[in-house]
C-alpha cells in the first residue's frame, strides 16, 4: 500500500486527508521502511552521475 501512496501522491495532494498523512508518516518512521528505502536508493546514488546532464550555465553543451 505504501508504494502506491508514495508513487502517486503529488506534493500537497494528501492535505485533504489528514488520516492518510498520518498513515504515511507512521510507515515512513518505521525502521524497516527506512532500511528498505535506503537499500533501494543505493544503486540510484551509485549511478546518478552517469545520468546527470550538464547544466546550461556550466559552459558545456546542454543535453
C-alpha positions as a LaTeX table, in Angstrom:
\begin{tabular}{lrrr}
\hline
Residue & $x$ (\AA) & $y$ (\AA) & $z$ (\AA) \\
\hline
Unk1 & 0.00 & 0.00 & 0.00 \\
Unk2 & 2.79 & 2.45 & 0.84 \\
Unk3 & 4.31 & 2.10 & $-2.62$ \\
Unk4 & 1.06 & 3.20 & $-4.21$ \\
Unk5 & 0.68 & 6.19 & $-1.88$ \\
Unk6 & 4.26 & 7.36 & $-2.25$ \\
Unk7 & 4.35 & 6.83 & $-6.02$ \\
Unk8 & 1.06 & 8.50 & $-6.87$ \\
Unk9 & 0.69 & 11.33 & $-4.35$ \\
Unk10 & 1.99 & 14.66 & $-5.62$ \\
Unk11 & 3.12 & 17.34 & $-3.20$ \\
Unk12 & 0.11 & 18.65 & $-1.27$ \\
Unk13 & $-2.41$ & 16.17 & $-2.69$ \\
Unk14 & $-2.84$ & 14.47 & 0.66 \\
Unk15 & $-3.68$ & 17.68 & 2.54 \\
Unk16 & $-7.45$ & 16.97 & 2.49 \\
Unk17 & $-6.78$ & 13.58 & 4.10 \\
Unk18 & $-5.08$ & 14.03 & 7.50 \\
Unk19 & $-5.52$ & 10.36 & 8.41 \\
Unk20 & $-3.67$ & 9.35 & 5.24 \\
Unk21 & $-0.88$ & 11.84 & 6.03 \\
Unk22 & $-0.58$ & 10.22 & 9.48 \\
Unk23 & $-0.56$ & 6.76 & 7.87 \\
Unk24 & 2.30 & 7.70 & 5.57 \\
Unk25 & 4.23 & 9.31 & 8.45 \\
Unk26 & 3.84 & 6.19 & 10.63 \\
Unk27 & 5.13 & 3.93 & 7.89 \\
Unk28 & 8.00 & 6.21 & 6.89 \\
Unk29 & 9.10 & 6.30 & 10.54 \\
Unk30 & 9.38 & 2.51 & 10.79 \\
Unk31 & 12.97 & 1.26 & 10.89 \\
Unk32 & 12.18 & $-1.50$ & 8.37 \\
Unk33 & 10.80 & 1.07 & 5.91 \\
Unk34 & 13.86 & 3.28 & 6.30 \\
Unk35 & 16.19 & 0.30 & 5.81 \\
Unk36 & 14.33 & $-0.90$ & 2.73 \\
Unk37 & 14.20 & 2.59 & 1.20 \\
Unk38 & 17.90 & 3.13 & 1.82 \\
Unk39 & 18.72 & $-0.21$ & 0.20 \\
Unk40 & 16.55 & 0.66 & $-2.78$ \\
Unk41 & 18.27 & 4.03 & $-3.25$ \\
Unk42 & 21.86 & 2.70 & $-3.13$ \\
Unk43 & 22.10 & 1.84 & $-6.86$ \\
Unk44 & 20.46 & 5.14 & $-7.83$ \\
Unk45 & 23.02 & 7.12 & $-5.84$ \\
Unk46 & 25.86 & 4.96 & $-7.13$ \\
Unk47 & 24.92 & 5.59 & $-10.77$ \\
Unk48 & 23.44 & 9.10 & $-10.58$ \\
Unk49 & 26.48 & 10.84 & $-12.06$ \\
Unk50 & 26.20 & 8.71 & $-15.18$ \\
Unk51 & 22.79 & 10.19 & $-15.95$ \\
Unk52 & 23.28 & 13.84 & $-15.00$ \\
Unk53 & 23.10 & 16.36 & $-17.79$ \\
Unk54 & 25.50 & 19.30 & $-17.83$ \\
Unk55 & 23.96 & 22.50 & $-16.54$ \\
Unk56 & 23.34 & 25.22 & $-19.10$ \\
Unk57 & 25.27 & 27.76 & $-17.03$ \\
Unk58 & 28.31 & 25.43 & $-16.67$ \\
Unk59 & 29.60 & 26.30 & $-20.14$ \\
Unk60 & 29.15 & 22.82 & $-21.54$ \\
Unk61 & 26.68 & 21.54 & $-24.07$ \\
Unk62 & 23.11 & 21.18 & $-22.90$ \\
Unk63 & 21.90 & 17.64 & $-23.46$ \\
\hline
\end{tabular}
